[in-house]
């Protein structure tokens, strides 16, 4: 349970960092972009499984 919560928190933090580096990209190829919190949520969702696997293998 702790590994899952740790992975979720790390994914959200990394989602924020990626948003700071890349910016608003979603939806792709559209003139109107989603608000910042939607983009951060998308980045965090995309990172949950890779972060979980890294944390699970590490610990």
Secondary structure by P-SEA (a helix, b strand, c coil): caaaaaaaaaaaaaaaaaaaaccccccccccccccaaaaaaaaaaaaaaaaaaaaaaac
